[in-house]
Amino acid sequence: MKTCQAPGRPPSLLEVGSSEREHPRYAHEAAITVHAGGKALEGRTTNVSRGGLCADLAGAVAIGTEVEVDMQLVFDDDAKSDALRISSHVVWCTTVDDGYQIGLAFRPLTAEKTKLINLFLRYLDDGGKPIKTPKGERSIDDQFG
């Protein structure tokens, strides 16, 4: 887990997704733990959707890596919710300042996981705002998945 790059050429924009989003994203900081290759990396999300998330981590995870991610809501008193574990894969990873930012796409969810992620996002919908990018403007996140 020393590099963000997958073996071979980096994926094109078409391979990692288009700028048209299927699910709204919510700007919210949730605590996460990414489990990959026998290691656990802790971090914070910058946004979350029904289909995946963007997060800041101290360590890199190679593009294409299959991971398990535990997400926890963080409340005002720094209390955390129970962890929601979701199977995911890394669609992009880049260096940011002294750390890394990764984009994870969730694997297909079971009915139970769908119910739980919907509850998680309903909380964010009440407290966070969906991110809307005006037409013609694309963020770095839109460009890479």
Backbone as CSV, one residue per row, in Angstrom:
resi,resn,N_x,N_y,N_z,CA_x,CA_y,CA_z,C_x,C_y,C_z
1,MET,0.818,-1.186,0.000,0.000,0.000,0.000,0.862,1.250,0.000
2,LYS,1.956,1.238,-0.718,2.838,2.379,-0.775,2.498,3.329,-1.911
3,THR,1.728,2.882,-2.879,1.447,3.713,-4.042,-0.040,3.769,-4.319
4,CYS,-0.446,4.856,-4.946,-1.842,4.998,-5.354,-2.097,4.354,-6.701
5,GLN,-1.053,4.085,-7.472,-1.220,3.617,-8.836,-1.411,2.106,-8.897
6,ALA,-2.312,1.694,-9.744,-2.484,0.274,-10.032,-1.415,-0.124,-11.034
7,PRO,-1.085,-1.399,-11.102,-0.128,-1.832,-12.114,-0.638,-1.464,-13.507
8,GLY,0.259,-1.112,-14.399,-0.134,-0.759,-15.762,-0.539,0.693,-15.860
9,ARG,-1.314,1.000,-16.867,-1.698,2.391,-17.108,-2.789,2.838,-16.147
10,PRO,-2.849,4.148,-15.846,-3.923,4.644,-14.990,-5.258,4.579,-15.728
11,PRO,-6.366,4.452,-15.000,-7.671,4.359,-15.656,-8.047,5.680,-16.310
12,SER,-8.819,5.604,-17.381,-9.332,6.811,-18.015,-10.576,7.265,-17.278
13,LEU,-11.038,8.459,-17.604,-12.259,8.968,-16.974,-13.439,8.051,-17.248
14,LEU,-13.515,7.485,-18.447,-14.628,6.591,-18.757,-14.599,5.331,-17.916
15,GLU,-13.408,4.872,-17.550,-13.302,3.658,-16.753,-13.697,3.886,-15.303
16,VAL,-13.455,5.072,-14.766,-13.759,5.307,-13.362,-15.091,5.999,-13.151
17,GLY,-15.734,6.466,-14.204,-17.056,7.053,-14.057,-17.136,8.414,-14.690
18,SER,-18.334,8.812,-14.982,-18.555,10.103,-15.614,-18.883,11.142,-14.558
19,SER,-18.993,12.393,-15.009,-19.310,13.467,-14.082,-20.798,13.480,-13.726
20,GLU,-21.620,12.709,-14.441,-23.033,12.606,-14.114,-23.192,11.600,-12.979
21,ARG,-23.702,12.044,-11.852,-23.795,11.186,-10.675,-25.166,10.533,-10.576
22,GLU,-25.157,9.267,-10.232,-26.403,8.543,-10.029,-27.019,8.876,-8.673
23,HIS,-26.170,9.162,-7.669,-26.628,9.409,-6.315,-26.104,10.760,-5.832
24,PRO,-26.925,11.523,-5.091,-26.417,12.794,-4.548,-25.337,12.539,-3.503
25,ARG,-24.356,13.443,-3.458,-23.286,13.361,-2.465,-23.596,14.341,-1.340
26,TYR,-23.197,13.975,-0.134,-23.396,14.830,1.032,-22.045,15.188,1.618
27,ALA,-21.801,16.479,1.748,-20.553,16.957,2.354,-20.683,16.715,3.849
28,HIS,-19.985,15.716,4.333,-20.075,15.371,5.744,-18.810,14.635,6.151
29,GLU,-18.377,14.903,7.346,-17.190,14.234,7.864,-17.621,13.066,8.738
30,ALA,-17.470,11.881,8.193,-17.723,10.654,8.951,-16.371,10.003,9.205
31,ALA,-16.249,9.324,10.321,-15.023,8.584,10.626,-15.046,7.290,9.834
32,ILE,-13.909,6.940,9.237,-13.830,5.678,8.501,-12.572,4.920,8.880
33,THR,-12.647,3.622,8.675,-11.475,2.749,8.752,-11.497,1.903,7.495
34,VAL,-10.427,1.994,6.696,-10.309,1.225,5.465,-9.444,0.005,5.773
35,HIS,-10.009,-1.183,5.538,-9.300,-2.437,5.772,-8.834,-2.991,4.428
36,ALA,-7.505,-3.051,4.254,-6.943,-3.535,2.990,-5.615,-4.235,3.264
37,GLY,-5.458,-5.411,2.722,-4.195,-6.122,2.837,-3.734,-6.358,4.261
38,GLY,-4.655,-6.633,5.155,-4.300,-6.895,6.546,-3.988,-5.643,7.354
39,LYS,-4.139,-4.469,6.755,-3.892,-3.212,7.464,-5.183,-2.426,7.587
40,ALA,-5.233,-1.563,8.588,-6.383,-0.686,8.792,-5.892,0.763,8.779
41,LEU,-6.461,1.559,7.879,-6.125,2.975,7.778,-7.334,3.795,8.208
42,GLU,-7.132,4.689,9.160,-8.224,5.530,9.628,-8.206,6.852,8.890
43,GLY,-9.383,7.424,8.737,-9.495,8.706,8.062,-10.861,9.316,8.262
44,ARG,-11.131,10.338,7.460,-12.406,11.054,7.509,-12.925,11.252,6.099
45,THR,-14.227,11.116,5.921,-14.824,11.366,4.616,-14.886,12.864,4.362
46,THR,-14.850,13.225,3.095,-15.152,14.601,2.705,-16.543,14.653,2.111
47,ASN,-16.979,13.547,1.496,-18.364,13.425,1.052,-18.730,11.956,0.934
48,VAL,-20.038,11.711,1.012,-20.571,10.346,1.000,-21.809,10.328,0.117
49,SER,-21.997,9.247,-0.638,-23.220,9.060,-1.409,-23.673,7.611,-1.266
50,ARG,-24.768,7.274,-1.886,-25.279,5.898,-1.884,-24.330,4.966,-2.639
51,GLY,-23.511,5.535,-3.536,-22.641,4.719,-4.361,-21.189,4.671,-3.944
52,GLY,-20.783,5.538,-3.007,-19.382,5.545,-2.603,-19.042,6.739,-1.745
53,LEU,-17.732,6.990,-1.612,-17.295,8.101,-0.776,-15.932,8.607,-1.214
54,CYS,-15.611,9.787,-0.743,-14.282,10.379,-0.893,-13.765,10.597,0.519
55,ALA,-12.503,10.252,0.767,-11.973,10.354,2.122,-10.504,10.745,2.121
56,ASP,-10.094,11.363,3.211,-8.698,11.689,3.464,-8.117,10.615,4.368
57,LEU,-6.942,10.093,3.985,-6.247,9.063,4.756,-4.785,9.457,4.897
58,ALA,-4.117,8.900,5.903,-2.679,9.137,6.075,-1.861,8.270,5.119
59,GLY,-2.401,7.129,4.685,-1.672,6.212,3.811,-2.373,6.021,2.490
60,ALA,-1.616,5.568,1.492,-2.151,5.322,0.153,-2.702,3.910,0.040
61,VAL,-3.661,3.746,-0.862,-4.195,2.434,-1.210,-4.229,2.382,-2.739
62,ALA,-3.695,1.336,-3.325,-3.595,1.232,-4.781,-4.964,1.215,-5.447
63,ILE,-5.049,1.886,-6.580,-6.262,1.884,-7.392,-6.603,0.437,-7.744
64,GLY,-7.887,0.102,-7.634,-8.351,-1.245,-7.946,-8.367,-2.184,-6.754
65,THR,-7.796,-1.769,-5.627,-7.755,-2.614,-4.435,-9.155,-2.830,-3.880
66,GLU,-9.468,-4.085,-3.564,-10.726,-4.412,-2.895,-10.536,-4.158,-1.402
67,VAL,-11.455,-3.411,-0.798,-11.334,-3.048,0.608,-12.674,-3.233,1.312
68,GLU,-12.607,-3.241,2.619,-13.791,-3.138,3.474,-13.662,-1.799,4.167
69,VAL,-14.723,-1.016,4.176,-14.673,0.288,4.838,-15.732,0.321,5.937
70,ASP,-15.299,0.711,7.125,-16.218,0.928,8.249,-16.490,2.411,8.335
71,MET,-17.764,2.801,8.274,-18.152,4.213,8.393,-18.886,4.424,9.709
72,GLN,-18.575,5.544,10.367,-19.253,5.900,11.606,-19.626,7.370,11.565
73,LEU,-20.867,7.669,11.936,-21.278,9.055,12.094,-20.562,9.634,13.303
74,VAL,-20.190,10.896,13.223,-19.558,11.588,14.347,-20.520,12.682,14.799
75,PHE,-20.890,12.650,16.067,-21.857,13.591,16.606,-21.138,14.767,17.273
76,ASP,-21.915,15.798,17.640,-21.352,17.023,18.214,-20.469,16.778,19.429
77,ASP,-20.813,15.802,20.243,-20.029,15.530,21.461,-18.886,14.541,21.196
78,ASP,-18.515,14.350,19.913,-17.475,13.428,19.463,-17.835,11.959,19.677
79,ALA,-19.079,11.699,20.064,-19.541,10.311,20.135,-19.695,9.802,18.709
80,LYS,-19.558,8.476,18.517,-19.668,7.881,17.188,-20.771,6.835,17.169
81,SER,-21.364,6.676,16.000,-22.359,5.629,15.802,-21.653,4.283,15.681
82,ASP,-22.438,3.215,15.686,-21.884,1.900,15.379,-21.335,1.940,13.960
83,ALA,-20.325,1.135,13.692,-19.716,1.119,12.364,-20.607,0.381,11.367
84,LEU,-20.685,0.923,10.177,-21.370,0.292,9.057,-20.276,-0.159,8.093
85,ARG,-20.107,-1.475,7.922,-19.047,-2.019,7.064,-19.608,-2.284,5.668
86,ILE,-18.880,-1.769,4.661,-19.304,-1.912,3.274,-18.119,-2.356,2.427
87,SER,-18.334,-3.377,1.599,-17.321,-3.807,0.639,-17.222,-2.768,-0.464
88,SER,-15.994,-2.396,-0.814,-15.751,-1.324,-1.777,-14.504,-1.629,-2.584
89,HIS,-14.250,-0.781,-3.577,-12.974,-0.832,-4.274,-12.502,0.593,-4.524
90,VAL,-11.189,0.750,-4.586,-10.568,2.067,-4.759,-10.620,2.420,-6.245
91,VAL,-11.283,3.547,-6.571,-11.369,3.978,-7.965,-10.357,5.070,-8.289
92,TRP,-9.910,5.781,-7.280,-8.841,6.755,-7.475,-8.153,7.037,-6.158
93,CYS,-6.923,7.516,-6.250,-6.130,7.874,-5.077,-5.125,8.932,-5.522
94,THR,-4.994,9.969,-4.736,-4.066,11.038,-5.078,-3.440,11.605,-3.811
95,THR,-2.266,12.177,-3.935,-1.633,12.821,-2.781,-2.271,14.188,-2.571
96,VAL,-2.486,14.524,-1.316,-3.022,15.827,-0.934,-2.271,16.261,0.318
97,ASP,-1.544,17.381,0.212,-0.733,17.881,1.322,0.172,16.756,1.839
98,ASP,0.057,16.414,3.121,0.901,15.374,3.711,0.237,14.005,3.744
99,GLY,-0.898,13.857,3.067,-1.614,12.595,3.092,-2.129,12.215,1.720
100,TYR,-3.220,11.471,1.725,-3.809,10.960,0.501,-5.309,11.160,0.545
101,GLN,-5.901,11.305,-0.628,-7.352,11.334,-0.748,-7.732,10.200,-1.689
102,ILE,-8.731,9.429,-1.293,-9.160,8.291,-2.106,-10.645,8.381,-2.411
103,GLY,-11.004,7.779,-3.528,-12.405,7.615,-3.892,-12.738,6.143,-3.868
104,LEU,-13.765,5.783,-3.118,-14.205,4.393,-3.024,-15.571,4.243,-3.661
105,ALA,-15.749,3.211,-4.452,-17.056,2.838,-4.990,-17.536,1.625,-4.216
106,PHE,-18.762,1.693,-3.709,-19.315,0.573,-2.974,-19.656,-0.562,-3.931
107,ARG,-19.420,-1.790,-3.481,-19.856,-2.973,-4.205,-21.374,-3.089,-4.036
108,PRO,-22.046,-3.876,-4.882,-23.499,-4.025,-4.734,-23.866,-4.390,-3.289
109,LEU,-24.907,-3.721,-2.800,-25.318,-3.883,-1.410,-26.442,-4.894,-1.268
110,THR,-26.410,-5.619,-0.160,-27.530,-6.497,0.184,-28.713,-5.620,0.583
111,ALA,-29.887,-6.218,0.712,-31.074,-5.473,1.135,-30.849,-4.844,2.511
112,GLU,-30.211,-5.581,3.410,-29.945,-5.060,4.758,-28.967,-3.886,4.718
113,LYS,-27.890,-4.019,3.926,-26.912,-2.928,3.815,-27.536,-1.704,3.146
114,THR,-28.421,-1.934,2.170,-29.115,-0.819,1.514,-29.945,-0.058,2.534
115,LYS,-30.652,-0.787,3.385,-31.462,-0.160,4.429,-30.576,0.661,5.372
116,LEU,-29.429,0.100,5.768,-28.540,0.788,6.694,-27.876,2.017,6.067
117,ILE,-27.426,1.912,4.813,-26.811,3.073,4.165,-27.851,4.166,3.941
118,ASN,-29.096,3.778,3.659,-30.158,4.780,3.513,-30.415,5.517,4.828
119,LEU,-30.367,4.789,5.956,-30.503,5.439,7.262,-29.330,6.385,7.523
120,PHE,-28.134,5.937,7.198,-26.925,6.737,7.350,-27.063,8.028,6.543
121,LEU,-27.478,7.900,5.288,-27.607,9.069,4.417,-28.786,9.950,4.803
122,ARG,-29.827,9.357,5.360,-30.958,10.164,5.827,-30.507,11.097,6.943
123,TYR,-29.636,10.593,7.823,-29.069,11.442,8.870,-28.276,12.582,8.219
124,LEU,-27.460,12.267,7.228,-26.675,13.291,6.542,-27.575,14.279,5.820
125,ASP,-28.676,13.780,5.256,-29.613,14.646,4.544,-30.238,15.661,5.480
126,ASP,-30.462,15.259,6.738,-31.015,16.183,7.723,-29.976,17.194,8.193
127,GLY,-28.713,16.765,8.263,-27.683,17.641,8.808,-26.694,18.172,7.796
128,GLY,-26.555,17.503,6.673,-25.606,17.933,5.657,-26.343,18.373,4.413
129,LYS,-25.659,19.007,3.518,-26.253,19.483,2.283,-25.703,18.693,1.104
130,PRO,-26.587,18.299,0.166,-26.072,17.644,-1.028,-25.141,18.596,-1.774
131,ILE,-24.096,18.036,-2.375,-23.168,18.834,-3.163,-23.719,18.910,-4.569
132,LYS,-23.949,20.111,-5.045,-24.417,20.297,-6.411,-23.363,21.080,-7.153
133,THR,-22.856,20.520,-8.245,-21.870,21.200,-9.064,-22.589,21.843,-10.235
134,PRO,-22.478,23.186,-10.395,-23.136,23.828,-11.531,-22.643,23.234,-12.847
135,LYS,-23.555,23.193,-13.837,-23.163,22.660,-15.144,-21.973,23.431,-15.673
136,GLY,-21.023,22.708,-16.245,-19.835,23.332,-16.797,-18.688,23.432,-15.810
137,GLU,-18.968,23.309,-14.512,-17.910,23.343,-13.497,-17.733,21.941,-12.949
138,ARG,-16.495,21.486,-12.900,-16.212,20.156,-12.383,-15.107,20.248,-11.362
139,SER,-15.318,19.610,-10.243,-14.297,19.551,-9.210,-13.319,18.430,-9.527
140,ILE,-12.242,18.360,-8.792,-11.268,17.270,-8.953,-11.944,15.927,-8.702
141,ASP,-12.909,15.901,-7.763,-13.627,14.671,-7.460,-14.462,14.234,-8.664
142,ASP,-15.107,15.185,-9.353,-15.882,14.838,-10.537,-14.994,14.280,-11.640
143,GLN,-13.792,14.793,-11.754,-12.910,14.365,-12.824,-12.409,12.941,-12.623
144,PHE,-12.305,12.494,-11.377,-11.706,11.195,-11.108,-12.658,10.195,-10.495
145,GLY,-13.938,10.415,-10.548,-14.841,9.366,-10.113,-15.673,9.719,-8.989
